[in-house]
Each structure stands twice: as C-alpha cells, then as structure tokens.
Amino acid sequence: MLFLAIFSYSPEDRDLVIERGLGIGEKGGSEVKVKGEWFDVSGHRVFRLFEAEDELHLASSIYNWTDLGVAEIIPVMETDKALKLLKRIKSPKKG
C-alpha cells in the first residue's frame, strides 16, 4: 500500500529536524520503502511517500519522529489504478 506522510514541525525545532536528517535518517525497516521525499522550505513540513506492507509497519517508522512534530498519514493510490477501481465500483456487475 502507498501512504503519503505530511510531517509538520515547529519553527523552533528546525535545527533538530535538520540534525536528525529527515532526508538521510531512519527510513523504516525492510517492510517500509520510501518512494519519494519533499521538503517544504517555507512551511516547516516534509512530505514523504511510503510503500508499506500495512499501517503497523508504517506507524513504527513514523514513531521515531513524533517527538519533533506531527505526522498526518494518508493512504493514496496511483490515479490510473484508482480510476479503474472506481469504474468497477460504479458499474454494477451483470449476470
């Protein structure tokens, strides 16, 4: 499953976040793969796209950052895959 994490931190924690190295530091175990990461240079946020076996593995990888801020976790799906799923749900099965 794909998850988007939006990690928000206080301006006064900026140096701690940089020191810990969001872009370089702990990325989770083998059950969690970071697919991409983006740093909001003006808004004190980091966006990270994860692929995880389940939400428990993802939560354990996020936990190491919860002392510096809050992570909002959003399950996401590639657009093509989501559209196919929505079309199947919308169209009742004939038979």
SEGUTI-414518 format. One record per residue (C-alpha): residue number from 1; residue in three letters; x, y, z. Coordinates in pm, whole numbers. Layout:
BEGIN
@num = NUM	residu = ALA	u = X	v = Y	w = Z .
...
END
This chain:
BEGIN
@num = 1	residu = MET	u = 0	v = 0	w = 0 .
@num = 2	residu = LEU	u = 107	v = 357	w = -64 .
@num = 3	residu = PHE	u = 89	v = 621	w = 209 .
@num = 4	residu = LEU	u = 164	v = 991	w = 199 .
@num = 5	residu = ALA	u = 300	v = 1130	w = 526 .
@num = 6	residu = ILE	u = 289	v = 1503	w = 590 .
@num = 7	residu = PHE	u = 522	v = 1573	w = 881 .
@num = 8	residu = SER	u = 478	v = 1917	w = 1040 .
@num = 9	residu = TYR	u = 718	v = 2062	w = 1294 .
@num = 10	residu = SER	u = 756	v = 2384	w = 1492 .
@num = 11	residu = PRO	u = 995	v = 2650	w = 1360 .
@num = 12	residu = GLU	u = 1197	v = 2627	w = 1682 .
@num = 13	residu = ASP	u = 1262	v = 2256	w = 1608 .
@num = 14	residu = ARG	u = 1400	v = 2324	w = 1260 .
@num = 15	residu = ASP	u = 1763	v = 2267	w = 1359 .
@num = 16	residu = LEU	u = 1677	v = 1941	w = 1537 .
@num = 17	residu = VAL	u = 1489	v = 1818	w = 1231 .
@num = 18	residu = ILE	u = 1784	v = 1906	w = 1006 .
@num = 19	residu = GLU	u = 2031	v = 1749	w = 1250 .
@num = 20	residu = ARG	u = 1833	v = 1428	w = 1263 .
@num = 21	residu = GLY	u = 1837	v = 1433	w = 885 .
@num = 22	residu = LEU	u = 1486	v = 1373	w = 753 .
@num = 23	residu = GLY	u = 1629	v = 1320	w = 406 .
@num = 24	residu = ILE	u = 1910	v = 1094	w = 525 .
@num = 25	residu = GLY	u = 1798	v = 939	w = 852 .
@num = 26	residu = GLU	u = 1582	v = 646	w = 951 .
@num = 27	residu = LYS	u = 1365	v = 537	w = 660 .
@num = 28	residu = GLY	u = 1199	v = 241	w = 824 .
@num = 29	residu = GLY	u = 1271	v = -129	w = 804 .
@num = 30	residu = SER	u = 1263	v = -355	w = 502 .
@num = 31	residu = GLU	u = 882	v = -356	w = 526 .
@num = 32	residu = VAL	u = 871	v = 19	w = 453 .
@num = 33	residu = LYS	u = 1020	v = 173	w = 138 .
@num = 34	residu = VAL	u = 1046	v = 547	w = 85 .
@num = 35	residu = LYS	u = 938	v = 622	w = -272 .
@num = 36	residu = GLY	u = 998	v = 999	w = -254 .
@num = 37	residu = GLU	u = 1052	v = 1285	w = -14 .
@num = 38	residu = TRP	u = 999	v = 1660	w = -47 .
@num = 39	residu = PHE	u = 1090	v = 1937	w = 196 .
@num = 40	residu = ASP	u = 868	v = 2246	w = 224 .
@num = 41	residu = VAL	u = 1134	v = 2514	w = 273 .
@num = 42	residu = SER	u = 885	v = 2779	w = 382 .
@num = 43	residu = GLY	u = 621	v = 2588	w = 575 .
@num = 44	residu = HIS	u = 803	v = 2361	w = 823 .
@num = 45	residu = ARG	u = 673	v = 2042	w = 662 .
@num = 46	residu = VAL	u = 815	v = 1733	w = 498 .
@num = 47	residu = PHE	u = 618	v = 1517	w = 254 .
@num = 48	residu = ARG	u = 714	v = 1152	w = 224 .
@num = 49	residu = LEU	u = 564	v = 884	w = 0 .
@num = 50	residu = PHE	u = 594	v = 537	w = 152 .
@num = 51	residu = GLU	u = 518	v = 190	w = 34 .
@num = 52	residu = ALA	u = 438	v = -31	w = 331 .
@num = 53	residu = GLU	u = 303	v = -380	w = 385 .
@num = 54	residu = ASP	u = 49	v = -238	w = 628 .
@num = 55	residu = GLU	u = -23	v = 57	w = 853 .
@num = 56	residu = LEU	u = 153	v = -100	w = 1152 .
@num = 57	residu = HIS	u = 491	v = -105	w = 978 .
@num = 58	residu = LEU	u = 439	v = 249	w = 858 .
@num = 59	residu = ALA	u = 339	v = 372	w = 1205 .
@num = 60	residu = SER	u = 651	v = 220	w = 1359 .
@num = 61	residu = SER	u = 872	v = 402	w = 1106 .
@num = 62	residu = ILE	u = 698	v = 736	w = 1175 .
@num = 63	residu = TYR	u = 718	v = 694	w = 1553 .
@num = 64	residu = ASN	u = 1086	v = 797	w = 1564 .
@num = 65	residu = TRP	u = 987	v = 1149	w = 1456 .
@num = 66	residu = THR	u = 684	v = 1208	w = 1679 .
@num = 67	residu = ASP	u = 892	v = 1386	w = 1945 .
@num = 68	residu = LEU	u = 963	v = 1664	w = 1692 .
@num = 69	residu = GLY	u = 625	v = 1707	w = 1529 .
@num = 70	residu = VAL	u = 307	v = 1553	w = 1398 .
@num = 71	residu = ALA	u = 270	v = 1317	w = 1103 .
@num = 72	residu = GLU	u = -54	v = 1300	w = 909 .
@num = 73	residu = ILE	u = -76	v = 967	w = 725 .
@num = 74	residu = ILE	u = -292	v = 944	w = 412 .
@num = 75	residu = PRO	u = -344	v = 622	w = 215 .
@num = 76	residu = VAL	u = -305	v = 700	w = -156 .
@num = 77	residu = MET	u = -336	v = 515	w = -486 .
@num = 78	residu = GLU	u = -197	v = 579	w = -833 .
@num = 79	residu = THR	u = -458	v = 765	w = -1039 .
@num = 80	residu = ASP	u = -490	v = 504	w = -1315 .
@num = 81	residu = LYS	u = -542	v = 227	w = -1062 .
@num = 82	residu = ALA	u = -793	v = 436	w = -864 .
@num = 83	residu = LEU	u = -994	v = 523	w = -1176 .
@num = 84	residu = LYS	u = -1019	v = 156	w = -1277 .
@num = 85	residu = LEU	u = -1133	v = 68	w = -926 .
@num = 86	residu = LEU	u = -1392	v = 347	w = -920 .
@num = 87	residu = LYS	u = -1528	v = 243	w = -1261 .
@num = 88	residu = ARG	u = -1569	v = -114	w = -1135 .
@num = 89	residu = ILE	u = -1747	v = 4	w = -822 .
@num = 90	residu = LYS	u = -1971	v = 241	w = -1019 .
@num = 91	residu = SER	u = -2072	v = -21	w = -1278 .
@num = 92	residu = PRO	u = -2293	v = -291	w = -1128 .
@num = 93	residu = LYS	u = -2196	v = -643	w = -1227 .
@num = 94	residu = LYS	u = -2421	v = -802	w = -1487 .
@num = 95	residu = GLY	u = -2502	v = -1163	w = -1455 .
END
